[in-house]
Amino acid sequence: MKRYIKDSGMYTDLMNQLKDKFEDTLGHVFIDEILVVQDTEFEIKPPKGRSGEDPTEEQVEKWEQKKKHAWKFQMKKLPELFADILDTKKEFMLIVRQNVAKDLSEEQTLAYLYTELRKINAEYKLVKPDLHTFSDLAKLLGRADWDQAYNIPNILENE
């Protein structure tokens, strides 16, 4: 069974800043109803070569692609059972894969958090992101491939 640790508040602070900045798209989201937990055990194991040899370039490239495309943040509805056990009134749970997310820049972290918050619609249901959800983020960042780029602008600083 996976072990999660409760976030110290760093991600909650960033989400509050995002909500304040993007009141028009995030105003309906109550950040204090999101439980933020870190999955510290997730890892994509590096490749091994045959008989103790070094892995091939192809194996290393495949591993790098897996790491790049693994989800880093995931918003979920908090199961009622967990809410009861934790004695919390929180509606959602944001899972942070810390071993993958730790390599992100602050700008990337903000962009990922924004997309996860956008998954909560005005009816307080989780929805799959659509073209509209990501088009405003791509516009803010000036590129559609923001999730593959390291050097992106800080969306909190954009006007």
Contact map, one row per residue, 1 for C-alpha under 8 A:
111000000000000000000000000000000000000000000000000000000000000000000000000000000000000000000000000000000000000000000000000000000000000000000000000000000000000
111100000000000000000000000000000000001010000000000000000000000000000000000000000000000000000000000000000000000000000000000000000000000000000000000000000000000
111110000000000000000000000000000000001110000000000000000000000000000000000000000000000000000000000000000000000000000000000000000000000000000000000000000000000
011111000000000000000000000000000000111100000000000000000000000000000000000000000000000000000000000000000000000000000000000000000000000000000000000000000000000
001111100000000000000000000000000000111100000000000000000000000000000000000000000000000000000000000000000000000000000000000000000000000000000000000000000000000
000111110000000000000000000000000011110000000000000000000000000000000000000000000000000000000000000000000000000000000000000000000000000000000000000000000000000
000011111110000000000000000000000001110000000000000000000000000000000000000000000000000000000000000000000000000000000000000000000000000000000000000000000000000
000001111110000000000000000000000000000000000000000000000000000000000000000000000000000000000000000000000000000000000000000000000000000000000000000000000000000
000000111111100000000000000000000000000000000000000000000000000000000000000000000000000000000000000000000000000000000000000000000000000000000000000000000000000
000000111111110000000000000000000000000000000000000000000000000000000000000000000000000000000000000000000000000000000000000000000000000000000000000000000000000
000000111111111000000000000000000001000000000000000000000000000000000000000000000000000000000000000000000000000000000000000000000000000000000000000000000000000
000000001111111100000000000000110001000000000000000000000000000000000000000000000000000000000000000000000000000000000000000000000000000000000000000000000000000
000000001111111110000000000000000000000000000000000000000000000000000000000000000000000000000000000000000000000000000000000000000000000000000000000000000000000
000000000111111111000000000000000000000000000000000000000000000000000000000000000000000000000000000000000000010000000000000000000000000000000000000000000000000
000000000011111111100000000000100000000000000000000000000000000000000000000000000000000000000000000000000000010011001000000000000000000000000000000000000000000
000000000001111111110000000000100000000000000000000000000000000000000000000000000000000000000000000000000000000000000000000000000000000000000000000000000000000
000000000000111111111000000000000000000000000000000000000000000000000000000000000000000000000000000000000000000000000000000000000000000000000000000000000001000
000000000000011111111100010000000000000000000000000000000000000000000000000000000000000000000000000000000000010001000000000000000000000000000000000000000001000
000000000000001111111110011010000000000000000000000000000000000000000000000000000000000000000000000000000000000000000000000000000000000000000000000000000000000
000000000000000111111110001000000000000000000000000000000000000000000000000000000000000000000000000000000000000000000000000000000000000000000000000000000000000
000000000000000011111110000000000000000000000000000000000000000000000000000000000000000000000000000000000000000000000000000000000000000000000000000000000001000
000000000000000001111111111000000000000000000000000000000000000000000000000000000000000000000000000000000000000000000000000000000000000000000000000000000000000
000000000000000000111111111000000000000000000000000000000000000000000000000000000000000000000000000000000000000000000000000000000000000000000000000000000000000
000000000000000000000111111000000000000000000000000000000000000000000000000000000000000000000000000000000000000000000000000000000000000000000000000000000000000
000000000000000000000111111100000000000000000000000000000000000000000000000000000000000000000000000000000000000000000100000000000000000000000000000000000000000
000000000000000001100111111110000000000000000000000000000000000000000000000000000000000000000000000000000000000000001100000000000000000000000000000000000000000
000000000000000000110111111111000000000000000000000000000000000000000000000000000000000000000000000000000000000000000000000000000000000000000000000000000000000
000000000000000000000000111111000000000000000000000000000000000000000000000000000000000000000000000000000000000000000000110000000000000000000000000000000000000
000000000000000000100000011111100000000000000000000000000000000000000000000000000000000000000000000000000000000000001001010100000000000000000000000000000000000
000000000000000000000000001111111100000000000000000000000000000000000000000000000000000000000000000000000000000000000000000000000000000000000000000000000000000
000000000001001100000000000011111100000000000000000000000000000000000000000000000000000000000000000000000000000000000000000000000000000000000000000000000000000
000000000001000000000000000001111110000000000000000000000000000000000000000000000000000001000000000000000000000000000000000000000000000000000000000000000000000
000000000000000000000000000001111110000000000000000000000000000000000000000000000000000011110000000000000000000000000000000000000000000000000000000000000000000
000000000000000000000000000001111111000000000000000000000000000000000000000000000000000001111100000000000000000000000000000000000000000000000000000000000000000
000001000000000000000000000000011111100000000000000000000000000000000000000000000000000001111100000000000000000000000000000000000000000000000000000000000000000
000001100011000000000000000000000111110000000000000000000000000000000000000000000000000000001111000000000000000000000000000000000000000000000000000000000000000
000111100000000000000000000000000011111000000000000000000000000000000000000000000000000000001111000000000000000000000000000000000000000000000000000000000000000
000111100000000000000000000000000001111100000000000000000000000000000000000000000000000000000011110000000000000000000000000000000000000000000000000000000000000
011110000000000000000000000000000000111111000000000000000000000000000000000000000000000000000011111000000000000000000000000000000000000000000000000000000000000
001110000000000000000000000000000000011111000000000000000000000000000000000000000000000000000000111000000000000000000000000000000000000000000000000000000000000
011000000000000000000000000000000000001111100000000000000000000000000000000000000000000000000000001000000000000000000000000000000000000000000000000000000000000
000000000000000000000000000000000000001111110000000000000000000000000000000000000000000000000000111000000000000000000000000000000000000000000000000000000000000
000000000000000000000000000000000000000011111000000000000000000000000000000000000000000000000000001100000000000000000000000000000000000000000000000000000000000
000000000000000000000000000000000000000001111100000000000000001001100000000000000000000000000000000000000000000000000000000000000000000000000000000000000000000
000000000000000000000000000000000000000000111110000000000000000000000000000000000000000000000000000000000000000000000000000000000000000000000000000000000000000
000000000000000000000000000000000000000000011111000000000001001000000000000000000000000000000000000000000000000000000000000000000000000000000000000000000000000
000000000000000000000000000000000000000000001111100000100011001000000000000000000000000000000000000000000000000000000000000000000000000000000000000000000000000
000000000000000000000000000000000000000000000111110111100000000000000000000000000000000000000000000000000000000000000000000000000000000000000000000000000000000
000000000000000000000000000000000000000000000011111111110000000000000000000000000000000000000000000000000000000000000000000000000000000000000000000000000000000
000000000000000000000000000000000000000000000001111111100000000000000000000000000000000000000000000000000000000000000000000000000000000000000000000000000000000
000000000000000000000000000000000000000000000000111110000000000000000000000000000000000000000000000000000000000000000000000000000000000000000000000000000000000
000000000000000000000000000000000000000000000001111111000000000000000000000000000000000000000000000000000000000000000000000000000000000000000000000000000000000
000000000000000000000000000000000000000000000001111111100000000000000000000000000000000000000000000000000000000000000000000000000000000000000000000000000000000
000000000000000000000000000000000000000000000001110111110000000000000000000000000000000000000000000000000000000000000000000000000000000000000000000000000000000
000000000000000000000000000000000000000000000011110011111011000000000000000000000000000000000000000000000000000000000000000000000000000000000000000000000000000
000000000000000000000000000000000000000000000000100001111111000000000000000000000000000000000000000000000000000000000000000000000000000000000000000000000000000
000000000000000000000000000000000000000000000000000000111111100000000000000000000000000000000000000000000000000000000000000000000000000000000000000000000000000
000000000000000000000000000000000000000000000000000000011111110000000000000000000000000000000000000000000000000000000000000000000000000000000000000000000000000
000000000000000000000000000000000000000000000010000000111111111000000000000000000000000000000000000000000000000000000000000000000000000000000000000000000000000
000000000000000000000000000000000000000000000110000000111111111100000000000000000000000000000000000000000000000000000000000000000000000000000000000000000000000
000000000000000000000000000000000000000000000000000000001111111110000000000000000000000000000000000000000000000000000000000000000000000000000000000000000000000
000000000000000000000000000000000000000000000000000000000111111111000000000000000000000000000000000000000000000000000000000000000000000000000000000000000000000
000000000000000000000000000000000000000000010110000000000011111111100000000000000000000000000000000000000000000000000000000000000000000000000000000000000000000
000000000000000000000000000000000000000000000000000000000001111111110000000000000000000000000000000000000000000000000000000000000000000000000000000000000000000
000000000000000000000000000000000000000000000000000000000000111111111000000000000000000000000000000000000000000000000000000000000000000000000000000000000000000
000000000000000000000000000000000000000000010000000000000000011111111100000000000000000000000000000000000000000000000000000000000000000000000000000000000000000
000000000000000000000000000000000000000000010000000000000000001111111100000000000000000000000000000100000000000000000000000000000000000000000000000000000000000
000000000000000000000000000000000000000000000000000000000000000111111100000000000000000000000000000000000000000000000000000000000000000000000000000100000000000
000000000000000000000000000000000000000000000000000000000000000011111110000000000000000000000000000000000000000000000000000000000000000000000000000000000000000
000000000000000000000000000000000000000000000000000000000000000001111111000000000000000000000000000100000000000000000000000000000000000000000000000000000000000
000000000000000000000000000000000000000000000000000000000000000000001111110000000000000000000000100000000000000000000000000000000000000000000000000000000000000
000000000000000000000000000000000000000000000000000000000000000000000111110000000000000000000001110110000000000000000000000000000000000000000000000000000000000
000000000000000000000000000000000000000000000000000000000000000000000011111000000000000000000111100010000000000110010000000000000000000000000000000000000000000
000000000000000000000000000000000000000000000000000000000000000000000011111100000000000000000111000000000000000000010000000000000000000000000000000000000000000
000000000000000000000000000000000000000000000000000000000000000000000000111110000000000000011110000000000000000000011010000000000000000000000000000000000000000
000000000000000000000000000000000000000000000000000000000000000000000000011111000000000000011110000000000000000000000000000001000000000000000000000000000000000
000000000000000000000000000000000000000000000000000000000000000000000000001111100000000000111000000000000000000000000000000001000000000000000000000000000000000
000000000000000000000000000000000000000000000000000000000000000000000000000111110110000001111000000000000000000000000000000000000000000000000000000000000000000
000000000000000000000000000000000000000000000000000000000000000000000000000011111110000000000000000000000000000000000000000000000000000000000000000000000000000
000000000000000000000000000000000000000000000000000000000000000000000000000001111111000000000000000000000000000000000000000000000000000000000000000000000000000
000000000000000000000000000000000000000000000000000000000000000000000000000000111111100000000000000000000000000000000000000000000000000000000000000000000000000
000000000000000000000000000000000000000000000000000000000000000000000000000001111111110000000000000000000000000000000000000000000000000000000000000000000000000
000000000000000000000000000000000000000000000000000000000000000000000000000001111111111111000000000000000000000000000000000000000000000000000000000000000000000
000000000000000000000000000000000000000000000000000000000000000000000000000000011111111100000000000000000000000000000000000000000000000000000000000000000000000
000000000000000000000000000000000000000000000000000000000000000000000000000000001111111100000000000000000000000000000000000000000000000000000000000000000000000
000000000000000000000000000000000000000000000000000000000000000000000000000000000111111100000000000000000000000000000000000000000000000000000000000000000000000
000000000000000000000000000000000000000000000000000000000000000000000000000000000011111110000000000000000000000000000000000000000000000000000000000000000000000
000000000000000000000000000000000000000000000000000000000000000000000000000000000011111111000000000000000000000000000000000000000000000000000000000000000000000
000000000000000000000000000000001000000000000000000000000000000000000000000000000010001111100000000000000000000000000000000000000000000000000000000000000000000
000000000000000000000000000000011110000000000000000000000000000000000000000001000010000111111000000000000000000000000000000000000000000000000000000000000000000
000000000000000000000000000000001110000000000000000000000000000000000000000011000000000011111000000000000000000000000000000000000000000000000000000000000000000
000000000000000000000000000000001110000000000000000000000000000000000000001111000000000001111100000000000000000000000000000000000000000000000000000000000000000
000000000000000000000000000000000111100000000000000000000000000000000000001111000000000001111110000000000000000000000000000000000000000000000000000000000000000
000000000000000000000000000000000111100000000000000000000000000000000000111100000000000000011111000000000000000000000000000000000000000000000000000000000000000
000000000000000000000000000000000001111000000000000000000000000000000000111100000000000000001111100000000000000000000000000000000000000000000000000000000000000
000000000000000000000000000000000001111000000000000000000000000000000001110000000000000000000111110010000000000000000000000000000000000000000000000000000000000
000000000000000000000000000000000000011101000000000000000000000000000011100000000000000000000011111110000000000000000000000000000000000000000000000000000000000
000000000000000000000000000000000000011101000000000000000000000000000001000000000000000000000001111111000000000000000000000000000000000000000000000000000000000
000000000000000000000000000000000000001111100000000000000000000000000000000000000000000000000000111111100000000000000000000000000000000000000000000000000000000
000000000000000000000000000000000000000000100000000000000000000000100101000000000000000000000000111111110000000000000000000000000000000000000000000000000000000
000000000000000000000000000000000000000000000000000000000000000000000001100000000000000000000001111111110000100000000000000000000000000000000000000000000000000
000000000000000000000000000000000000000000000000000000000000000000000000000000000000000000000000011111110000000000000000000000000000000000000000000000000000000
000000000000000000000000000000000000000000000000000000000000000000000000000000000000000000000000001111111000000000000000000000000000000000000000000000000000000
000000000000000000000000000000000000000000000000000000000000000000000000000000000000000000000000000111111111100000000000000000000000000000000000000001000000000
000000000000000000000000000000000000000000000000000000000000000000000000000000000000000000000000000000111111100000000000000000000000000000000000000001000000000
000000000000000000000000000000000000000000000000000000000000000000000000000000000000000000000000000000011111110000000000000000000000000000000000000000000100000
000000000000000000000000000000000000000000000000000000000000000000000000000000000000000000000000000000011111111000000000000000000000000000000000000000111110000
000000000000000000000000000000000000000000000000000000000000000000000000000000000000000000000000000000011111111100000000000000000000000000000000011001010000000
000000000000000000000000000000000000000000000000000000000000000000000000000000000000000000000000000010011111111110000000000000000000000000000000000000000000000
000000000000011001000000000000000000000000000000000000000000000000000000000000000000000000000000000000000111111111000000000000000000000000000000000000000110000
000000000000000000000000000000000000000000000000000000000000000000000000000000000000000000000000000000000011111111100000000000000000000010000000000000000010000
000000000000000000000000000000000000000000000000000000000000000000000000100000000000000000000000000000000001111111110000000000000000000000000000001000000000000
000000000000001000000000000000000000000000000000000000000000000000000000100000000000000000000000000000000000111111111000000000000000000000000000000000000000000
000000000000001001000000000000000000000000000000000000000000000000000000000000000000000000000000000000000000011111111100000000000000000000000000000000000000000
000000000000000000000000000000000000000000000000000000000000000000000000000000000000000000000000000000000000001111111110000000001000110010000000000000000000000
000000000000000000000000000000000000000000000000000000000000000000000000111000000000000000000000000000000000000111111111000000000000000000000000000000000000000
000000000000001000000000010010000000000000000000000000000000000000000000001000000000000000000000000000000000000011111111000000000000000000000000000000000000000
000000000000000000000000110000000000000000000000000000000000000000000000000000000000000000000000000000000000000001111111100000001000100000000000000000000000000
000000000000000000000000000000000000000000000000000000000000000000000000001000000000000000000000000000000000000000111111100001111000000000000000000000000000000
000000000000000000000000000010000000000000000000000000000000000000000000000000000000000000000000000000000000000000011111111111100000000000000000000000000000000
000000000000000000000000000100000000000000000000000000000000000000000000000000000000000000000000000000000000000000000111111111100000000000000000000000000000000
000000000000000000000000000110000000000000000000000000000000000000000000000000000000000000000000000000000000000000000001111110000000000000000000000000000000000
000000000000000000000000000000000000000000000000000000000000000000000000000000000000000000000000000000000000000000000001111110000000000000000000000000000000000
000000000000000000000000000010000000000000000000000000000000000000000000000000000000000000000000000000000000000000000001111111000000000000000000000000000000000
000000000000000000000000000000000000000000000000000000000000000000000000000000000000000000000000000000000000000000000001111111100000000000000000000000000000000
000000000000000000000000000000000000000000000000000000000000000000000000000110000000000000000000000000000000000000000011100111110000000000000000000000000000000
000000000000000000000000000000000000000000000000000000000000000000000000000000000000000000000000000000000000000000000011100011111000000000000000000000000000000
000000000000000000000000000000000000000000000000000000000000000000000000000000000000000000000000000000000000000000000010000001111100000000000000000000000000000
000000000000000000000000000000000000000000000000000000000000000000000000000000000000000000000000000000000000000000100110000000111111110000000000000000000000000
000000000000000000000000000000000000000000000000000000000000000000000000000000000000000000000000000000000000000000000000000000011111110000000000000000000000000
000000000000000000000000000000000000000000000000000000000000000000000000000000000000000000000000000000000000000000000000000000001111111000000000000000000000000
000000000000000000000000000000000000000000000000000000000000000000000000000000000000000000000000000000000000000000000000000000001111111100000000000000000000000
000000000000000000000000000000000000000000000000000000000000000000000000000000000000000000000000000000000000000000100100000000001111111110000000000000000000000
000000000000000000000000000000000000000000000000000000000000000000000000000000000000000000000000000000000000000000100000000000001111111111000000000000000000000
000000000000000000000000000000000000000000000000000000000000000000000000000000000000000000000000000000000000000000000000000000000011111111100001000000000000000
000000000000000000000000000000000000000000000000000000000000000000000000000000000000000000000000000000000000000000000000000000000001111111110000000000000000000
000000000000000000000000000000000000000000000000000000000000000000000000000000000000000000000000000000000000001000100000000000000000111111111000000000000000000
000000000000000000000000000000000000000000000000000000000000000000000000000000000000000000000000000000000000000000000000000000000000011111111111110000000000000
000000000000000000000000000000000000000000000000000000000000000000000000000000000000000000000000000000000000000000000000000000000000001111111111000000000000000
000000000000000000000000000000000000000000000000000000000000000000000000000000000000000000000000000000000000000000000000000000000000000111111100000000000010010
000000000000000000000000000000000000000000000000000000000000000000000000000000000000000000000000000000000000000000000000000000000000000011111111010000011110000
000000000000000000000000000000000000000000000000000000000000000000000000000000000000000000000000000000000000000000000000000000000000000001111111000000000000000
000000000000000000000000000000000000000000000000000000000000000000000000000000000000000000000000000000000000000000000000000000000000000001101111110000000000000
000000000000000000000000000000000000000000000000000000000000000000000000000000000000000000000000000000000000000000000000000000000000001001101111110000000000000
000000000000000000000000000000000000000000000000000000000000000000000000000000000000000000000000000000000000000000000000000000000000000001000011111110000000000
000000000000000000000000000000000000000000000000000000000000000000000000000000000000000000000000000000000001000000000000000000000000000001001011111111010000000
000000000000000000000000000000000000000000000000000000000000000000000000000000000000000000000000000000000001000100000000000000000000000000000000111111000000000
000000000000000000000000000000000000000000000000000000000000000000010000000000000000000000000000000000000000000000000000000000000000000000000000111111000000000
000000000000000000000000000000000000000000000000000000000000000000000000000000000000000000000000000000000000000000000000000000000000000000000000111111110000000
000000000000000000000000000000000000000000000000000000000000000000000000000000000000000000000000000000011001000000000000000000000000000000000000011111110000000
000000000000000000000000000000000000000000000000000000000000000000000000000000000000000000000000000000000010000000000000000000000000000000000000000011111000000
000000000000000000000000000000000000000000000000000000000000000000000000000000000000000000000000000000000011000000000000000000000000000000001000010011111100000
000000000000000000000000000000000000000000000000000000000000000000000000000000000000000000000000000000000010000000000000000000000000000000001000000000111110110
000000000000000000000000000000000000000000000000000000000000000000000000000000000000000000000000000000000110010000000000000000000000000000001000000000011111110
000000000000000000000000000000000000000000000000000000000000000000000000000000000000000000000000000000000010011000000000000000000000000000011000000000001111110
000000000000000011001000000000000000000000000000000000000000000000000000000000000000000000000000000000000000000000000000000000000000000000000000000000000111110
000000000000000000000000000000000000000000000000000000000000000000000000000000000000000000000000000000000000000000000000000000000000000000000000000000001111111
000000000000000000000000000000000000000000000000000000000000000000000000000000000000000000000000000000000000000000000000000000000000000000010000000000001111111
000000000000000000000000000000000000000000000000000000000000000000000000000000000000000000000000000000000000000000000000000000000000000000000000000000000000111
